[in-house]
Amino acid sequence: MKRTFTLMVLGGLLLALAGCAGKLGSGTTEARESRDMPKWSLERPAVEGIIYGVGQARKQNPSLAKKVAAQRARDEVAAAVKIKVESLVKDFMQESGVGERAEALEFTQAVSKGVTDATLTGCMIKETYIAKDGTYFVLVEYSLDEARRAAIESARKEEALLKKFTSKQGFDALQQRIEDRSDYPHVVSDLDIPITTRQGQETFLTSDVDNDIPEAARKRPYAVGVVIGITEYANPDVPNVDYAKRDALLVREYFIHTLGIQDENIIIALDQDATKATFHRIFEGQLQNYLRPGVSEVFVYYSGHGAPELKNSSAYFLPYDAHPNYAEQTGYSLEQFYRNLNNLEAASVTVVLDACFSGGSPAGMLIQKASPIFISVEHPAAILKNGTALTSSSGDQISSWYDAMGHGLFTYFFLKGLKGEADTNGDQKITVEEVYAYLKEHVPYRARRMYNREQTPQLFGHKINQVLVQY
């Protein structure tokens, strides 16, 4: 409980970092107006949830100038984050009665260093500008969500210090005060996500795949994971995907423990964070930046709505801020998604999609005022060159939920397969082909039995013998 709470404190504290977003110092405007320089060097962009930094350098070697300018921009963001984190944590320690005790200060410094290191590596170059005099300007951006995650991971790595910090007298009173506040985000521990039933009641469901997540013998230090789950949408007319966020968080745990991906190499976006802009950021920049060319394996999981474009039956992901009637304009093209993956310098790519693209869902039609006839779309995963894709359904089918287990039907059996059920030959290795065979055996049967409808998982790609798990 105390461990979970401390992570909540850190997550909540870092919400205040929003005050840093787009507000880092930019110098005196009058003194700079006459110089050749980009507008954003004088006035940082103002985007909620993003911190910006600017650096500049002039060197004879343009490549070196860009490198130095980018580092200075990252240093600016890191310094702002570090100051804010240390100030906020110290304030809480003072109020809790811990004060300036050595173990508390050591804990603060450890967390601060972890966040700072993560900031320096996580900042992405947003724009560059070369002035007439050869000065290189670089604008970098850093997500506050990444800062929160960095703080949580830093705390986990300093568990011994954390225990000393949380055990001090007076902290219980602070805990109660923090828990009473509604503006802190809920930091998930052991997937304690309430499920809202059709009757509007909240309940906590657990199944066999939620517990005893297996630890794989094979670790993947350079692999990169992307996990996206969207349960609730901005458009109130779009029905919820009941278990998407919960499934995404659980898949993240399997990526870490069962597939052996390092936590810091996983990019995750849930609900309101999974906007169309986020899809562009991840699949057209951030993912490539996380890779070691030719070495890193890539694993992508998505749970949420998909939708067809009625004019040409093309398929689109529906980000959090999308409108299903305008999938082409507000969605993210599935074909473009696979083309972007093809352009990655990855050793291999594995895609797992628990979504259908027919325009329907278990909770109702996505396309407003349309006849309840599902659109058959051709899945473009066939263009994936360097990997495989497992999808939850075919053509005009719906991807079902497994209410009794609190998961998507496809995701439940996908994870059950990774736990060992798909290892039919008993060689302690589970391949993509074995997982697909397991899904084909169980998903269609359960969909027919529970809902009297067809749901047929699909397998695309050429690396069907790739080993996903080795025990």
MILOZA-914295 format. One record per residue: residue in three letters; x, z, y of N, C-alpha, C, O in turn. Coordinates in steps of 0.1 Angstrom, whole numbers, plus 5000, padded with zeros to 4 digits. Layout:
residues N
ALAXZYXZYXZYXZY;...
//
This chain:
residues 471
MET500850004988500050005000500950005013500649925022;LYS501950095013502850095024503649975026503849925037;ARG504049915015504749785016503849675022504249605031;THR502649665017501649565022501449595036501349495044;PHE501249725040500949745054502149705063501849655074;THR503349735059504449705068504549555070504849515081;LEU504249475060504249335062503149295071503249205079;MET501949365071500849345080501349375094501049295104;VAL502149485096502649515109503449405114503349365126;LEU504449355106505349255111504549125114504849065124;GLY503549095105502848975108502048995121501948895129;GLY501449105123500749135136501649145148501249085158;LEU502749205146503749205158504049075163504149045175;LEU504348985153504748845157503648765163503948655169;LEU502448805162501448735170501748745185501448645192;ALA502348855189502648865203503748765207503948745219;LEU504348695198505348595201504648475208505348395214;ALA503348465207502648365213502948365228502848265235;GLY503248485233503548495248504848415251505048385263;CYS505648385241506848305243506648155243507348085249;ALA505548115237505247975235505247895248504447925257;GLY506147795248506147715260506547775273506447715284;LYS507047905272507347975285508748015287509048095295;LEU509647955279511047995281511547945295511047845300;GLY512548015300512947985314513447845315514047785306;SER513247775327513647635329514347625342514647505346;GLY514747725348515647715360514747685373513547685372;THR515447665384514847635396514447485398515347405397;THR513147465399512647325400513247245411513647135410;GLU513347305423513747235435515147185433515547075438;ALA516047265427517447225426517647115416518647045416;ARG516547085408516746985397515946855400516146755393;GLU515046865409514246745411514946615414514446505410;SER516146625420516846505424517646455412518246345413;ARG517846525402518646485390517846395381516546405380;ASP518546315373517946225363517746315351518746345343;MET516546355348516246445337514846435333513946405341;PRO514546465320513146455315512246565321512746675325;LYS510946535322510046635328509946755320509846865325;TRP510146745307510046865298511146955299511147075294;SER512246915306513347005308513047105319513647215320;LEU512147065328511747145339510547235336510447345340;GLU509647175328508447245324508147225309507747115305;ARG508347325302508147315287506647275284505747315291;PRO506447205273505147175269504447305266505047405262;ALA503147315268502247425265501347395253500247345255;VAL501847435241501047415229500847545222501847615219;GLU499647585218499447705212500147715198500047625190;GLY500847825196501447845183502847785182503447785171;ILE503347725193504647655193505547715204505147725215;ILE506847745200507847775210508747665212509247595203;TYR509047635225509947515228511247565234511247665241;GLY512347495232513547525238514247395242514047285236;VAL515047395253515747285258517247305259517647415263;GLY518047215255519447225256520047095262519346985261;GLN521147095269521746985274523246985273523847095272;ALA523846875272525346865271525846725275525046625273;ARG527046715280527646585283529046585277529946655281;LYS529146495268530446475261530746325261529846235262;GLN532046295259532446155257531746085245531445975245;ASN531646165235531046125222529546155223529146275222;PRO528646055223527246075224526646155213525746245214;SER527146135201526746205189527046355190526246435187;LEU528246385195528646525197527746585208527346705207;ALA527446505219526646565230525246595224524746705228;LYS524646515216523346545210523446665202522546755202;LYS524446685194524646795185524746925193524047025190;VAL525546925203525747045211524447085219524047195220;ALA523746975224522547005232521447065222520747155226;ALA521347005210520347055201520647205197519747285196;GLN521947235195522347375192521947465203521447575201;ARG522147425215521847515227520347535228519947645231;ALA519547425225518147445225517647545214516747625217;ARG518247535203517947625192518347765195517547865193;ASP519447775201519947915206518947975216518748095215;GLU518447895224517447945234516247995228515748105231;VAL515647925218514447975211514848095203514048195203;ALA515948095196516248205187516448335196516048445191;ALA517048325207517348435216515948495220515848615221;ALA515048415224513748455229512948525217512348635219;VAL513048475205512348535194513048665190512348765188;LYS514348665190515048795187514748905196514449015192;ILE514748875209514448985219513049035217512749155218;LYS512048945215510648985214510449065201509849175201;VAL511049025190510949095177511549235179510849335175;GLU512749245184513349375185512549475194512449595191;SER512049415205511349495214510049555208509749665210;LEU509349465201508049505195508249605184507549705183;VAL509249585175509449675164509849815169509449915164;LYS510749815179511249935185510050015192509950135190;ASP509149945198507950005204507150075194506750195195;PHE506950015182506150075172506950195165506250285162;MET508250185165508950295159508850415168508750535163;GLN508950395181508850505191507450575189507350695189;GLU506450495188505050555187504850625174504050715173;SER505550575163505350635150506150765148506050835138;GLY507050795158507850915157509150895150509950985148;VAL509450765146510750745139511850735150513050785147;GLY511550685161512450675172513750595170513650485164;GLU514950655173516150585172516950625160518250625160;ARG516350675149517050715137517750595131517350475133;ALA518850625125519750515120519150415111519250295112;GLU518350475101517750385091516650285098516450175094;ALA515950335108515050255115515650145123515250035123;LEU516750185130517550085137518149975128518149855131;GLU518650025117519149935107518149835102518349715100;PHE516949885099515849805095515449695105515249585102;THR515349745118515049655129516049535130515749425132;GLN517349575129518449475131518449375119518649255121;ALA518149425107518049345095516949235097517149125094;VAL515749285101514649195102514949095113514648975112;SER515449145124515749065136516748955132516548835136;LYS517748985124518748885120518148785111518448665113;GLY517248825102516648735093515748635101515748515098;VAL515048685111514148595119514948505127514648385128;THR516048555133516948465141517548355133517548245137;ASP518048385121518648285112517648185109517948065109;ALA516448225105515348135102514948045113514747925112;THR515048105125514648025137515647915140515347795143;LEU516947945138518047845141517947735131518147615135;THR517547755119517447655109516147585109516047465105;GLY515047655114513747595114513347515126512347445125;CYS514047525137513747445149513847295146514847255140;MET512947225150512947075148513047005162512447045172;ILE513846895162513946825174512646745177512246665168;LYS512146765189510846705192511146575201510546475198;GLU512046585211512346475219513846475224514446585224;THR514346365227515646355233515646265245514746175246;TYR516646275254516646195266518146185270518846285271;ILE518546065274519946045278519846005293519245905297;ALA520446095302520446065316521445955320522345925312;LYS521345905332522245805336523745845337524645765334;ASP523945975339525346025339525846065325526946115324;GLY525046025315525446055301525046185296525346215284;THR524446275304523946405299522846385288521846315290;TYR523046455277522046445266521146565267521646685268;PHE519846545268518846655268518046655254517746545249;VAL517846765249517146785236516046885237516346995242;LEU514846855233513746945232513446975218513246885209;VAL513547105214513247145201511947235200511547295211;GLU511347235189510047315187510147405175510847375165;TYR509447515175509447615164508147675163507547725173;SER507547675151506247725148506247875147507047935141;LEU505247935154505148085153504748125139505048235135;ASP504048035131503748075117505048085109505148175101;GLU506048005113507348015106508048145110508648205101;ALA507848185122508448315127507848425119508548525115;ARG506548425118505848535110506348535096506548645090;ARG506448415090506848415076508248465074508648535065;ALA509148425084510548475084510648625085511448685078;ALA509748685093509748835094509348895081509948995077;ILE508348845075507848895062508948885051509248985044;GLU509648775051510648755041511848845043512448895034;SER512148865056513248945060512949095055513849165051;ALA511749135057511349265053511449285038511849385033;ARG511049185031511049185016512549205011512749275002;LYS513449135018514849135014515449265017516549305011;GLU514849345026515449475030514549585025514249675032;GLU514149575012513149665006513649815007512849895010;ALA514849835005515349975005515250035019514750145021;LEU515649955029515450005043514050015046513650105053;LEU513249925041511749925044511150055039510350115046;LYS511550095027510950225021511350345030510450425032;LYS512550345035512950455044512150455057511650555061;PHE511950335062511250325075509750365073509250445081;THR509050315063507650345061507350485056506250535057;SER508350555052508150695046508250805057507950915054;LYS508550765069508750875079507450935084506450865084;GLN507551055088506351135092505851065105506651025114;GLY504551065106503951005118503550855116502850805125;PHE504050795106503750655104502350635099501750525102;ASP501750725092500350715087499450705098498450625097;ALA499650775109498750765121498850625127497750565131;LEU500050575128500150445133499550335124498950245128;GLN499650355111499050265101497550255104496950155104;GLN496850375105495450375108495050295120494050225121;ARG495950315131495650245143495750095142494950025147;ILE496750055135496949915133495849855124495349745127;GLU495449925113494449875105493049865112492249785108;ASP492949945122491649935129491549815139490449785143;ARG492749755141492749645150492349515143492749495132;SER491549435149491049315143491849185146491549085141;ASP492849205155493549075160494749055152495548955155;TYR495049135142496149105133495749015122494649035116;PRO496548925118496248835106496348915093497049015092;HIS495548875084495548935071496748885063496748765060;VAL497648975060498848925052498548955037498249065033;VAL498548845030498048855016499048915007500248885007;SER498649014999499449074989498749064976497549114975;ASP499349014966498748994952497448924953496548944945;LEU497348824962496148734963494848814965493848784959;ASP494948914974493748994976492848924986492548984997;ILE492348804982491448734991490048744986489748714975;PRO489148794995487748794991487148664990487348574998;ILE486248644979485548514978484148544982483448634978;THR483648454991482248464996481348384986481548264985;THR480448444980479548384970478448304978478348314990;ARG477748224970476648144976475648224982474948184992;GLN475548354978474548444984475148514996474448605002;GLY476348485000476948545012477548675009477948745019;GLN477748714997478448834994479948814991480348714986;GLU480748914996482148904994482548984981482049094978;THR483348924973483748984961485248944958485748844963;PHE485949024950487248994946487248954931486949024923;LEU487648824929487648774915489148764910490048734918;THR489348784898490648764892490448704878489448724872;SER491448624875491348554862492748574855493648634861;ASP492848514843494148524836495248454843496448494842;VAL495048354851496148284858496548364870497648334876;ASP495848464875496248534887497248644883497948694892;ASN497348684871498148794867499248744858499148644851;ASP500348824857501448794848502048654850502148574840;ILE502248614862502848484865504248474859505048554861;PRO504448374850505748374842506948334851506848264861;GLU508048394848509348364854510048254846510348274834;ALA510348144852511048044845512548064844513148134853;ALA513148014834514548024832515347934841516447964845;ARG514747824844515347724852514947744867513847744871;LYS515947764876515747774890516047644897516947564892;ARG515447624908515647494916516047534930515147534939;PRO517247564932517747614946517547514957517447544968;TYR517447384953517447284964516047214964515847114972;ALA515147254955513847184955513047234967513247334973;VAL512047144972511247174983509747164979509347074972;GLY508947264983507547254980506647244993507047305003;VAL505547184992504547175002503247214996502747164986;VAL502647315003501347374998500347375009500547435020;ILE499247305007498147295018496847335011496447275001;GLY496147425017494847465013493847485024494147565033;ILE492747415024491747425035490347465029489747385023;THR490047595031488647635027487647615038486547565035;GLU487947655050487047645061487447535071488647515074;TYR486547455076486847345086486247375099485347455101;ALA486847315110486447335123485047285126484247345133;ASN484747175119483347115121482447195112482547205100;PRO481447255118480447345111479647265101479047325092;ASP479547135102478747055093479547025080478946965070;VAL480847055080481647025068481547145059481947255063;PRO481047135046480947245037482347305034483347235033;ASN482347435031483547495027484047445013483247405005;VAL485347455011485947434998486247574993487347624996;ASP485347634986485347774983486747844980487047944985;TYR487447774971488647844966489947784970491047814965;ALA489947694980491047614983492247704988493347684984;LYS491947794998493047875003493547964993494747984992;ARG492648024985493148114974493948034964494948094959;ASP493547914960494347834951495647804957496647814949;ALA495747774969497047734976497947854975499147834972;LEU497547964978498348084978498848114964500048154962;LEU498048094954498448124941499448014936500448044929;VAL499147894939500147784936501447814942502547784936;ARG501547864954502747894960503548004952504747984950;GLU502848094946503548194937504048124925505148164920;TYR503348034919503747964908504947874911505947864903;PHE504947814923506147734927507347824928508447774924;ILE507247944933508348034934508848084920510048064917;HIS507948144913508248214901508348124888509248134880;THR507548024887507447944875508247814876508847774866;LEU508147754888508947634890510347654895511247574895;GLY510547784900511847824905512247774918513447754921;ILE511347744927511547704941511847824950511047924948;GLN512847814958513047934967511947934978511447834983;ASP511548064980510448084990510648015003509747955009;GLU511948025008512147965021512147815021512147755032;ASN512047755010511947605009510547555007510347445003;ILE509647645009508147605007507547605021507547695029;ILE506947485024506147465036504747485033504147425024;ILE504047575040502647605036501747595049502147635060;ALA500547545047499647535058498247565052497747495043;LEU497547655059496247705054495247695065495547725076;ASP494047655062492847645071493247595084493647475085;GLN493147675095493247625109494747575112494947505121;ASP495647605103497047555105497247415099498247355103;ALA496247375091496447245084495647135092494747075087;THR496047115104495447015113496046875110497046865102;LYS495446775116496046635114497446635119498346575113;ALA497746705130499046705136500046765126501146725125;THR499546865119500446935109500746835097501946835093;PHE499746755093500046655082501146565087502146525080;HIS501046515100502046425105503346495106504446435102;ARG503446615110504646685112505346705098506546685097;ILE504546745088505146775075505646645068506846635064;PHE504746545067505046425059505846315067506146215061;GLU506046335080506746235087507946295094508446235104;GLY508446415090509546465096510046595089511246595085;GLN509246695089509746825084510246825070511246885066;LEU509446755061509746755047511146685045511946735037;GLN511346575051512646515050513846605055514846605049;ASN513546675066514546765071514946875061516046935062;TYR514046915053514247025043515046975031515547055023;LEU515246845029515746785017517346785017517946765028;ARG517946795006519246755004519146614997518746604986;PRO519546505004519346364999519846344985521046384982;GLY519046294977519346264963519446374954519646364942;VAL519246504959519446624951518046694950517746744939;SER517346704961516146794961514946724954514646604956;GLU514346804945513046764940511946804950512046914956;VAL510846734950509746764959508546784951508146704942;PHE507746894955506546924948505446944959505647034968;VAL504346874958503346884968502046924961501646864951;TYR501347024967500047064962499047054974499347104985;TYR497847004972496747004982495447044975495146984965;SER494747134982493347164978492547164991492847235000;GLY491547084991490647065003489746945001489646884990;HIS489146905012488346785011489146655012490146655019;GLY488646555006489046415008487846335012486746385009;ALA488046225018486846145022487145995022488345955024;PRO486145915019486445765020486145715034485245765041;GLU486745605037486345525049485345425044485745335036;LEU484145435049483045355043483245205045482845125036;LYS484045165055484145015058485044955047484744835043;ASN486045025042486944955032487245045020488045005012;SER486545155019486745245007488145295006488545334995;SER488845305017490145375017489945525016488945575021;ALA490945595011490845735009491745805020492745765024;TYR491145925024491846005035491746155031490746205026;PHE492846225034492746375034491946405046491946345056;LEU491146515045490446575056491146695061491046805055;PRO491946685072492646805078491546905084490346865084;TYR491947015088491047115093490247065105489047105106;ASP490846985113490046935125489446795124489146735134;ALA489346755112488846615109487246615110486646715109;HIS486746495112485346465111485146365100485646255101;PRO484346395090484246315078483646175081483846075074;ASN482746165092482146045096483245945102482945825103;TYR484346005106485445925112486745945105487745985111;ALA486645925092487845955083489045875088490245925088;GLU488845755091490045665095490645715108491945705109;GLN489845765117490445815130490945955130491945995136;THR490246045122490646185122491246235109491746355109;GLY491246155099491846205086493246155085493846095095;TYR493846185074495246145071495246055059494846095048;SER495645925061495545825051496345865038497545905039;LEU495645855027496245885014497345775011498445805005;GLU497145655015498045545012499345575021500445565016;GLN499145615033500345645042501045765036502345775037;PHE500345865031500945985024501945945014503045995013;TYR501445855005502345804994503545724999504645724993;ARG503245645009504345565015505445655021506645625020;ASN504945755027505945855033506745925022507945945024;LEU506145955011506846015000507845924994508945964990;ASN507445794994508445694989509645684997510745644993;ASN509445705010510645695020511545815019512645815025;LEU511145925012511946035012513246015003513245934994;GLU514346075007515546064999515546184989516446264989;ALA514546184981514346294971514746244957514746124954;ALA515246344949515546314935514246274927514346184919;SER513146344931511846304924510746374933511046464941;VAL509546324931508446374938507246394928506946314920;THR506646514928505546544920504346594929504546684937;VAL503246524928502046554936500946604927500646554917;VAL500246714932499146764925498046784935498146854945;LEU496946704933495846704943494546754937494046694927;ASP494046864942492646914937491746874948491246954956;ALA491346754948490446694959489846564953490446494946;CYS488646544958488046414955487846334968487846394978;PHE487646204967487646114978486346034978486345924983;SER485346084972484046014970483046034981482045964982;GLY483346134990482346175000481446284996480546325004;GLY481546334984480746444980481646564977482846564977;SER480946684974481646804970480646894963479446864964;PRO481146994956480147084950479147154959478147194955;ALA479547164972478647224982477847124990477047164998;GLY477946994987477046894993477846784999479046774998;MET477146685005477746565010478546595022478246675031;LEU479646525023480546535035480046445046480046485058;ILE479646325043479246225053477846255057476946245049;GLN477646285070476346325074475246215074475546105077;LYS474046255070472946165070473146035061472745925065;ALA473946055051474245945041473445975029473146085025;SER473145865022472445875009473445944999474645925000;PRO472846024990473746094981474246004970474046024958;ILE474945894974475545804964477045814967477545784978;PHE477845844957479245874959480045734960479745644952;ILE480945734968481745614970482945614960483645714959;SER483145494954484245484945485445424952485345324958;VAL486545504953487745464960488845444950488945504939;GLU489745344953490845324945492045414950492445404961;HIS492445494941493545594944494845524946495345454937;PRO495545534958496745464960498045524954499145484957;ALA497845624945499045694940499845594931501045624928;ALA499245484927500045384919501245334927502145284920;ILE501245344940502445294947503545394948504645364953;LEU503345514942504445614942505545564933505345544921;LYS506745554938507845494931508645594923509145564912;ASN508945704929509945794924509345934919509846034923;GLY508245924912507646044907506346024901506045924896;THR505546134901504246134894503146204903503546284911;ALA501946174901500846234908499746274898499346194890;LEU499346404898498246444890497046474900497146544909;THR495946404897494746424906493646474898493546454886;SER492746544905491646624898490546544893489746594884;SER490246424898489146344894489346194896490446154901;SER488446114892488545974893487445914901486345964902;GLY487745794907486745714914485745784922486045844933;ASP484445784918483345834925482945974921481846024923;GLN483846044914483546174908483746294918484346274929;ILE483146404915483346524923484346614916484346624904;SER485246684924486146784918485446924918485046974929;SER485146974907484347094905485047224907486347224908;TRP484347334909484847464910484547544897483547514890;TYR485447634894485247724883484847864888485747944889;ASP483647884892483248004899483548134891483948234897;ALA483448124878483748244870485148294871485448414869;MET486048204874487448234875487948244890489048284892;GLY487048204899487448204913488548104917489348134926;HIS488447984911489447884914488747744912487647734907;GLY489447644918489047504915489247484900490147534894;LEU488347404894488447384879489747324875490447364866;PHE490147214883491447154880492647244882493447244873;THR492647314893493747404896493847514885494947544881;TYR492747564881492747674871493447624858494347694853;PHE493047514853493647464841495147414843495947414834;PHE495447364855496747324858497747444857498747434851;LEU497247554863498147674863498147734849499147794844;LYS497047734842497047784828497947704819498647754810;GLY498047574822498947484815500447534818501247534809;LEU500747564830502047604834502447734828503647764825;LYS501447824826501647954819502147934805502648034799;GLY501947824799502447804786501447734776501847684766;GLU500247724781499147664772499447514770498947454760;ALA500147444779500347304778501547274769501847154765;ASP502347374765503447354756503047344742503247434734;THR502447234739501847214725502947204714502647234703;ASN504147154717505147134707506047264706506947264697;GLY505847364714506547484713508047484716508847564711;ASP508447384725509947374727510347444740511447434744;GLN509447534745509747614757509947524769510547574779;LYS509447404769509547314781508147254782507447224773;ILE507747234795506447174798506647064807507147074818;THR506346944802506446814810505246784817504146834815;VAL505346684826504146634834503146574824501946604825;GLU503646504814502746444804502046554796500846534793;GLU502646664793502046764785500946834794499846864789;VAL501246854806500246914815499046824816497846874816;TYR499246694818498146604819497346604806496046594807;ALA497946604795497146604782496346734781495246724776;TYR496846844786496146964786494946964795493847004792;LEU495146904807494046884817492946794812491746824813;LYS493346684805492446584800491546654789490446614786;GLU492146744782491446814771490346914776489246914771;HIS490646984787489847094791488947064803487847114804;VAL489446994813488646974826487346894823486346944828;PRO487446774817486146704815485146784807483946774809;TYR485646854796484746934788484047034796482847054795;ARG484747114804484147224812483247164823482147224826;ALA483547054829482746994839481346954833480346964839;ARG481446894821480146854815479346974810478146974812;ARG480047074805479347184800478747274811477547314810;MET479447284822478947374833478047304843477047354848;TYR478347174845477547104856476946974852476246904860;ASN477046934839476446804834476946684842476146604846;ARG478246684845478846574852480246544847480846624841;GLU480746424850482046384846483046424856482846404868;GLN484146474852485346494860486546464852486946534842;THR487246354855488346304847489646314855489846224864;PRO490546404852491846404859492646274856492446204846;GLN493546234866494246114864495746144866496146244872;LEU496546054860498046064860498545934865498245824860;PHE499345934876499945814881501545834882501945954883;GLY502245724881503645734883504445704870503845674860;HIS505745724871506645674860507445784854508045764843;LYS507545904860508346014855507446114847507546234850;ILE506746064838505846154830506546244821505946344817;ASN507746224818508546314809509346414817510146484811;GLN509146414830509846514838509446654834508246684832;VAL510446744833510146884829509846964841510546974851;LEU508547014841508147104852508547244851509047314860;VAL508447294838508847434836509647444823509447374813;GLN510647534824511547564812511647714811512147784820;TYR511247764800511247914797512447954790512648074787;
//
